[in-house]
Amino acid sequence: MSINVAIIILLITLLHVVEIQAAPLFSGRNNFSFDAFEVADDSFLKRQGDSSINSGALQLTTDTTSDHDAISNRSGRVMYLKPFKLWSSSDDNQASFNSSFLININRQPNWTAGEGLAFVIAPDISIPAASFGQWLGLTNASTNGNQSNQIVAIEFDTEKQDYDPDDNHIGLNINSVISNKTVSLGPHNITLSPEGSTNHKVWLHYNGSSKLMEVYMVRDGEPKPQKPLLSETINLKDHVNQQSYFGFAASTGNFPAIELNCVLKWSLEVDVLKEESDSISLKIGLGVGVPAGVILLVLCGVLYVKKRIRRSEDEDVESNFFDKSLSWLPEMPKEFKYNDIKKATNNFHESMRLGEGGFGIVYKGILNIKDDNTATEIAVKQFSRDKIKGKDDFLAELTIIYRLRHRNLVRLIGWCYDKGKLLLLYDFMPNGSLDKHLYEASNHNTLNWERRYKILADVASALHYLHNEYDQKVVHRDLKASNILLDSDYNARLSDFGLARALDNGRNSYAELGLPGVAGTMGYVAPECFHTGKATPESDVFGFGAVVLEVVCGRSPATGIDHDQRFFSLVDWVWMLHRDGKIQEAVDERLGNEYVVDGAERLLLLGLACSHPIPSERPQAQAICQIIGGTMSVPRVPPFKPLFTWPLMDAPSSSTTESTFSTSTLSSKGCSVTNMSSE
């Protein structure tokens, strides 16, 4: 029997008679979830005013559609019975929390809707008297605006008052129904109380480190959006009681300004802060006495020391690996502490997750990265492969992009290696990835023709920089719509350099560097890569061509197209339409007639030219920029798609056919777009 097994057995025996009580520094989270509400839930919830539990929902105001008097001028609250500690009195530490809920604000045909519903944090579970009408069950005429209220609420307002922007908005309220910040919902295609019954899903996140409150909202069944509707910094410690309650409040006005205010589902997760006095007390059973306690402590110490030794050895190996690998890199971006990133992402909470790829998971975070300590939104890539492979991917991406500087590339902010965790920090792109706007029903209306054209010009500019303007030729190797991110103004930024490789001058492929294998995504990978195992600038151009066709056609290169009982790939389908003189039929039908005909044909032909089966026939990135900018014509595209011919394995990779063109419209700042994106 090993010494470790013997120690464990002895520990278990002793723990039958020794009780150890310890207050952790950070003891996890308190959470609950209601998928529906029953009368039995009264043991967890406190109802006040005109609220009730009926039909599987919290009815915050009177639940009736037949008696207008019974529903007029009513208010109610429902609060979770247990308070939560939201801040520490000894320091600035505050609890982060995440809540999601499903609401329904029902309006009958002869009602005008009023007044509204609110998610509320309050010092107690009571409801103010006369809090109906404009007071939303939060305050009343005598208490509104008083700091002693100690309430913070997110209102969902359906009745316009003099201080409201309209009758369909959300707002952040502090001790008052006059919101500190409001967001009108009409521009986001959300109507809080349409005629009939519509459920809305809401996510609310508060980051105790950055003090940022975020609210997301969609119609039920739609995916959570990338960008919050409301985002505001608020220090809860300045406004709410240390021990506060969570719940909902609502009110109605006088007929016809009435509504049914319902909460159908609710979940809440709150960080558990450490106690004010952290101590460890040992209660030793009388039958064992002090010696058993001493033995227990000694054994715990042995195990702890052994664990620390092993961890130290592992960390030394890892640290040496990274010290040697990164010490030669000049102008390295900032190294961040793991604990700071952990706080910034709410402990890598699922609600902060932006996406997942072959190299890891990407999370949204809120972090103070500037000297003025202002909160900044970031994207955090957490590498999730095994340690050895993870190191290779991490270093490959870091060594490629740490010096890249271009307005159409996602900027690397910093990095972190700690305890086997590999993290890269980037600028956060609030409008998410291009593919989401192309294919998700709630997003595709945001991509009008002008934006699509500009996005392709931006990506071409980034590709030209990587291939021709950086001090080494960089092959991206995974150019696709999901790796094109959009900032707040829908400018495109090329991202995800996990597969990228820098090619030394004179080298044509990463295979010559001893990096075998075919990298990329089906539909975007050039045909020659499957034969040679090499990625080249020409194969990047092929991937760009796939993106061009995808953006103009609104169809994925990775899926087939059924046309006249025949199955085509996207490029074959567009080439067939080109052959038949019907290439305009390939334009995304969702654009209707809202696009430039000449510009669309120009891009479709460019997409086919970049998709040419023979690498040497594809235009180079510099020529692509000029074609998109309108200063160079599209290469001739034959009506029939040429056949792919296998290149000779030992032959050097041929460069693209030389073209004569002006460089006056090109600079390190990108491509110049002239008159092709609009009339």
Buried (B, 14 or more C-beta within 10 A) or exposed (E): EEEEEEBEEEBEEBEEBBEBEEEEEEEEBBEEEBEEBEEEBEEEBBBBBBBBBEEEBBBBBBBBEEEBEBBBBBBBBBBBEEBBBBBBEEEEBBBBBBBBBBBBBBBBEEBBBBBBBBBBBBBBBEBBEEBBBBBBBBBBEEBBEEEEBBBBBBBBBBBBEEEBBEBBBBBBBBBBBBBEBBBBBEEBEBBBBBEEEBBBBBBBBBBBBBBBBBBBBBBBEBEEBBBBBBBBEBEBBEBBBBEBBBBBBBBBBBBBBBBBBBBBBBBBBBBBBBEEEEEEEEEBEEEBEEEBBEBBEEBBEEBEEEEEEEEEEEEEEBEEBBEEBBEEEEEBBEEBEEEBBBBBBBBBBEBBBBBEBEBBBBBBBBBBBEEEEEBBBBBBBBBBBEBEEBBEBBBBBBBBBBBBEBBBBBBBBBBBBBEEBBBBBBBBBBBBBBBBBBBBEBBBEEBBBBBBBBBBBBBBBBBBBBBBBBEEBBBBBBBBBBBBBBBEEBBBBBBBBBBBBBBEEEBBBBBEEEBEEBBBBEBBBBBBBEBBBBBBBBBBBBBBBBBBBBBBBBBBBBEBBEEEEEEBBBBBBBBBBBBEEEBEEBBBEEBEEEBBEEBBBBBBBBBBBBBBBBBEBBBBBBBBBBBBBBBBEBBEBEEEBEEBEEBEEEEEBBEBEEEEBEEEBBEEEBBBBEEBBEE
